[in-house]
Amino acid sequence: MTEISPVALAPAPAAPQTYEVKTYGCQMNVHDSERLSGLLDGAGYAPAADGEQADIVVFNTCAVRENADNRLYGNLGRLSHVKEERPGMQIAVGGCMAQKDRDEIVKRAPWVDVVFGTHNMGSLPVLLERARHNAEAQVEILDSLDVFPSTLPTRRESTHSGWVSISVGCNNTCTFCIVPSLRGKEKDRRPGDILAEVEALAADGALEVTLLGQNVNSYGAEFRDKGAFAKLLRAVGRVEGIERVRFTSPHPAAFSTDVIDAMAETPTVMPQLHMPLQSGSDTILRTMRRSYRSSRFLRILEEVRERIPHAAITTDIIVGFPGEMEEDFEATLDVVRASRFSQAFTFQYSIRPGTPAATMPDQVPKEIVQERFERLVALQDRISHEQNRALIGTRQEVLVHSLPDAQHGRFSGRAEDHRLVHVGVAEGAAVPRPGDVVSVVIDDAKPYFLLSDSGYSIRTTRAGDAHDRSQADSCGAPAAGPGRVPAATSLGMPTLRVGLDG
């Protein structure tokens, strides 16, 4: 391979350099990428247009699953050839894998210019400039947070929905998880700072906020208030202009009745709960160091459904954890049958170096893991389909997320319980903007989404207006709002491929 200098010495062009942030992993990473984009905007860079090769490519990485390494280094390898042809191009790697691998990244990919970790995102513009000036790669990893990420500037991906971090880090010690060692101990934001950010989002037109944390319901531990998360839910729910409040992800061990009461009694907190199970076997839960058992998990779901009968509950499940026997897996299937999840995010266990589980005996053979995984997916798909088919004929209020796609002519959005809904547009019908709310009747259902093709009514919103303003600011064509039909051509507008989301 041709040796590539970490930083080309060509002078910066007069026009602003462009950037692209590529995100892998969880919602925390998605929100972190919004922060990184905001930092680059503030430093004078501009987002690259769709299909355009950016001058600066930033990878915000995940270290949770095995294929994360392969994806990163594969993409870095492809970019090495691009960089050879583009003097001045820079590549930065941040996030959890950067925090874990540190100098190893520039050893394996010497054409990378900047490596930064989870604790110093705010340093990215300075590190890019330093790498350019010094003509050598810059690796800067901190072992503790220097600035809480939510104090950094942000380029929001959506005008109608916003992520709001309430904490970073995690105090749990799950044996399969590398996150605590990469993001550190839990640090909580003050309630006033969180509410100020929510109020700012509402002022900008957002209708929906999602409160984020590695373990949201332990919020308040740092300032010794066990009821802080329930209080926060109620307070966020009272913010004028916010119509939908969500949160992710809680931990079953700390999930308390006061949180369920806050969900049930706050009209803007949506009837949706993501509650990670991980395994239905008490033996495996013990080995995972998950401080609850299946009976406790099922009691939580029972209490939620008593207070919020129409709640949609989703989960995470790991298949093939070390030591998992057939009876352990059958216990997981039993809990899945009893729980009736609307959706489950299922993962095959993979060894993550640096975690206690990586060196446990009785690693389960790949072919057994695959066979169990397929059985679990088949069971959950059947349950999801049954749950969704029960909604046929019901009326749903859908927050629109996208314009009609070219393939199916449907726009997409989320119902109050967060189910994905694809809505057909009759010829000549008015088309809502992203951020508007439509009322639809569900006509059909698939395991992963609902369909409506029988017409809709539109409620225009401040969020739809915000979308139009954002399109005007970026020189894109405004959405075909109520009373307007979609134009033959739209510039820079997002599309969503039906069936691939959710």
N, C-alpha and C positions, 0 to 999 in steps of 0.2 A: 504494500500500500504506500502511496506517496506520502511523505511526511508533511503534515500541515502545521503551520505556525499557529499557536493559540490565538493570536490576534494579528490581523493584517494591518499593515502600516499606512494604507491609503488614507488620505484626509477625508474627514466626514463631509458628506455632500451638503449643499446649501439647504435643500429641502429637508424637512424633518425625517429622521430615520423612522422606519415602521417596525412594529413589533407584533408578535403573536404569542399568547400564553396557552400552552397545551396542558390540560388538566387530567390527571389520573386519580381515581380513588373516590373518597367519600364526600359528603356535603361540606364538611369542614374544608376540604381542599378546594371545592368549587368556590366557596366564599373567600378563601385565601387568595385564589386567582383573581377575584374581583379587586382585592387589595393591591395585588401586584400590578394589575392593569392601571389602577388609579395612581400608583407611584410612578409608573412609566409615563402616563399622561402628564403628571406634574413635572417630570423631568424634561418635557419637551418632545417626547416621542409620540408617534401617531399609530393607531391601530391599522394593521394591514387590511386591505380590502379582501373580500372573499376571493380565493383562488390566486392571490398574489403572494409571492415568496417574500416573507418578512426579512428585514435587515437584522432583527434581533429575535431569536426564538428562545422562549423560556419554558422549560419543562417543570411543572409542579407535580412532584412524584408521590407515589404511594408505595409502602413497604409491607402491606398486609398480606398480599398473596404472592405465590411463587412466580407467576408469570410477569409480575411487575418488573423484575430485573430484565427479563428477556425483551419485554416491550420497550423499555427505555434504551437499552444498548442497541437493539435493532434499529430504532428510530435515529439514535445518534449516528450509527454507522451510515444510514442513508443520507443524513445531512452532511456528513464529511465530504461527500462528492459535490454537494451543492456549494459548500463553503469554499472549495477549491476554485470555483468559478465566480465567486462573489467577494471581491476584496472588501474588507470592512465589516463583513457579516460577523455577528457574535452569537454564541450559544451559552445559555445559562441553565443550570440544573438546581432546583430547590426542592423543598418538601421533605417528606419522611425518609425517602431513600438517600437523599443527600445528607441528612442528619446522621444516617446509619453508616453510609459508605465513605463519606468524607473524601480524603485524598485519592481513594481507590478509583473514583470516577475519572479523574484526569489521568490516572495511570492507564486505565483501560481505554479512555477516549481523549487523547491529548489535545484534540482540536476544540475541546470545551474551554470556554473563556472564564466562566464564573461558576462556583459551587457555593451555595448558601443554604442554611438550615431552617428549621421550623421556628427558631427563636430570634432570627434577625432578618425577617423579610424586608424591613424598612431599609436595609443596607443595599438592596439590589442596584439602584441607579448609581450609587457611589462605586460599587464594585465593578460595574460595567465600565465606568469612566476610568477607573484605576487600571483595569485590564487593558483598555485601549492605550492609555498613556504609557504604561510600563511594558507593553508588548509581551505580557506573560499572564498565564492563568492566575486567577485569584480564588483561593479557597478560604472561606471564613465561616466557621461553625461555632456557635455559642452553646454553652451547656445550660443556660437558663434564659428566660425571656428578658429582652432588653426593653421593649415597648409593647404594651398590649396591642394586638393587631388591629383592634377596632378603632384605635386612634389614628390609623393610617388613612390616607385618601382612598376612595373607592370608585371604580367604574362598574356600576351595577349592570348585570347581564339582562335584567328585566326591569321594565318601568312599573309593572303591576304587582310584583312579588319581591320580597327582600329577605335575605338571610341576616340574622342578628345574633352574633356570638354573645353568650352570657358567661361562658367560662372556656378555658383552654386547659389541656392536660387531664390526667386521670389518676385517682388514688387507688384504683383497683389493681389486682395482681393476677389477672387471668393468665393461665399458663400458655395459651396459644397466641397471646397478643403482644406485639412489640411496641404498640402506641405509647404506653407510659414512659418507656425508656427514651422515646424520640420526642415526645411533646412535654414531658416532665410532669410534676405533680400539679393537681388541679389548682388553678387560680381563677377566682371569681371577679367579675366586674361589679361595680357598685350599681344598685338598682336605678339610681338617678341617671347614670350614664346610659344604661340600657334604654330607659324610657325616653331619654333625649334623642337617641338614635331612631327609635320607633316613631317618635313624633316628627322627626325630620323626614323619614321615609313617607309618612302620611302626607306631609306638606308637599312633597314632590309628586304625589299622586298615587302612591302604592296603596293597594287594598288589602294585601296579604303579607304577613310576616311569619317566618319560621325561626323559632328560638333554637340555637345550636349549642351543643356541648357534647363532649365525649360521654358524659353521664349527667344529663340536664337536671334530673331530680335530686342530685346531691348538691345542687346549687345552694350556696349559703354556708357550706361547711367551713369555708375559710373565715367567715365572720360569725360563726357559731349561731346560726339561725336555721333550725331544722325545717321550719315552715316557710322558708324564703321563696322556694319555687312556686308553691301554691299562691302566695301573695303576689309574686311577680306575674303569674298567669292572669290573675284578676286585674292587676293594674294595667298590663298591656291590653287586655280586653276592653278597657275603658277609654283607650286612646281614640280621640275623635278621628273618623275617616278610615280606621282599620276595621275591616269587615270579617277577616278570616285570620285566626291565630292558630299556628301549629307549633309543634316542638319535636325534636329528635336529638339523640335517642336516650330513653330512660334505661334504668337498670332495675330488674324485678326486685332485687333485694331491698332497695331503698324506696320502692314505689308505695306511697302512703295514701290513706283515705282522704286526707285533706287535698291532695292533688286531684283525685277523682271528683271530689266535691266541687273544686274550682272548675274542672272541665264541664261538669254537668250544669253548674249554676251561672256560667259566663257565656252568654249567647254567641259571642264571636269566637270562642274556642271551638274549633271544628270537631265533629264526631268521628275522630280518627285517632288511632293509637298505634305506634310502632313499638312492639315489646319483644326484644330479642330473647328467644328461647335457648338457642345454641344446641341443646340436646334435651331429650325427654327422659334420659336415663339418669337417675340419681347418682349412680356409680360414676358415670362420665362427668356429670356436673361437679362432683367432688374432685375428680382428677383435674378438671378444668379450673378449679378454684373459683367456681361460681357460687356465691354464698346464698343460694336458695335451692329449693328442690321442686320437683314437678308439681307436687300438691300445692305449694305456695303460688306457683305460676298460674295454675288453673283457678285458684281462688281470686287472684287479681282480675282475671278475665271475667269471672262470674260477677264480681263486684262492679266492674266497669259496665257490663251489659245490664245489670240491674238499674243503674243510674242513667245509662245512655243506651237504650235498647237498639238503636240503629247504628251504633258505632261500627266502623270497619277497622279490624285489627290485623296488622301485618307483623311479620317476624323475620328473624335471621336464624338459620340452622346450619350447623357444620356436620358433615357426614364423614365418617372414617377417622375420628379422633383416635390417637394411640390408645390401644386397649379396648376399643369398641368391639364387643362381641355381637352376635346376631340378636341375642335377647336385649341388648342395649339399644340396638337399632329398632327393634320391634317396639320398645318402650317409647321411642321418639315417634314412630308412626301412630301409636295409641294417643299420645298427647296431641298430635296434629289432627287426628280424627275428632277428638274432644274439643279442640280449640276452635275449629272452623274458621281458620284464618281467611281473610279475603285474598291475601297474597303472601307468599313466603320467598325470601331471598335465600337461596340454598347454595352452599359452597362445599366443595370437596376439600378436606383438610390437606394443607401442604406445609411442609417443614419451613419454618422461618428461623434462620440462625439467630441466636441471641435470646430465644424464648425457652422456658423450661421444657415445653412439650417437644422441642426439637431433639432432645436427647433421651426422651422416654423410651422404654422398651415397648415391644408389641406394636410397632408401627404396622398399620393395616395395609395389606397388598393393594396395589393400584386397581387391579381388576375387581376386587371385592368392593372397594370404595365406589367404583363406577357403577357396578350393579345396584348397590344400595341407593346411590344418588338417583338413578333412573327410576327406581321404585318410589322414592320419595317425591320426585317431580311429578310422576304420573298421578299419585294420590292427591297432591296439592292442586294440580291442574283440574282434576275432577271436582274438588271442593270449590275452587275459585269459580269454575264454570257454573256450578249449582248456585253459588251465592250471587253471581252476576245475573243469571237467568231469573232469579227471584225478583229482580228489579225491573223486568220487562213490564211496561205499562205504567210505571211510576213516573212522576214528574221530578226533574232534577234541575237545580240551579248550577250552571256551569260557568266558571271563570275562564274566559277564552285566553289561550296561550299562544295560538298561532293562526295565521291566515290559511285559507284553503290550499291544499297541496295540489300539485299538477296531476298526480297520478289518479287520485280518487275524488278530487273536488270537495273534500271535507276539511273543515277547520277542527281544531282540537282544543280541549281544555280539561279542567278538573272539576268534578262535582264536590260538594261540601265534604264528603267523606274521602276525598282525594282519589276516587276512581277516575281513570282516564276515560274520556268520552269523545268520540269522533262524531261530528255533526255534518250531515249533508246539506248542500245549498241548492235550492231549486233555481232553475234558470230565471234570471232577472231579479232574484231576491236580494234584499239588502244584506250586506256582509258586516258582521261585527268586527271591531278592532280588537287586537290583543289588549286585555284589560277590561273590556266590556263584559257584561254578564248576560247569558242567554238562559231562558227557561225552555226546557225540552222535555218530551216524553220519550222514554227509552223503548226502542222498537226491537232491538236484538242485542245479544250478549255473547261475547267470546271469553275465554279464560282470563285474558289480560286487559280487556277494554269493553266498553259499552258503545252501542251504535244508536243514533237517532237520525231518521230521514223523513220525519213527518212534519217538519216545520218548527219554527221557534219564534219567540218574542225576544226583543233586545232591550236591555236596560243600559243606556250609555252611562259611562262613569268618568270620574276624574282620571282614572288609570288609562282609559282609552284616549282621553285628551293628552295625557302625558306621552303615550306612545306616538301620537301624531306629532307632538313637539319634538320628540327625539328623532323621528324620521326627517323632519324638516331641518333640524340641526345638522344631520349627517347627509343631507342632500338626497335622501331616499324619497320615493313616492309615498304620500300619505296613504293609510289604509282606506279601503273602500268601506266607509262607515255606514251607519243606518241611513237609508235613503239613497245610497250609492251602490252601484253594482261593481264587481271587481274589474279593474282595467285589464286589457289584454297583456300588458307588460307591467311588471313592478320591479323596481330597482332596489336591490339589497334587502329584500324582505325574506324573513325566515320561512322555511317549510318544514313539515314534520311528516315522516313516512309512517303511514298508518300501520299500527301493529308492532312497531319497533320500540315504542316507548312504553314504560310501565310494565 
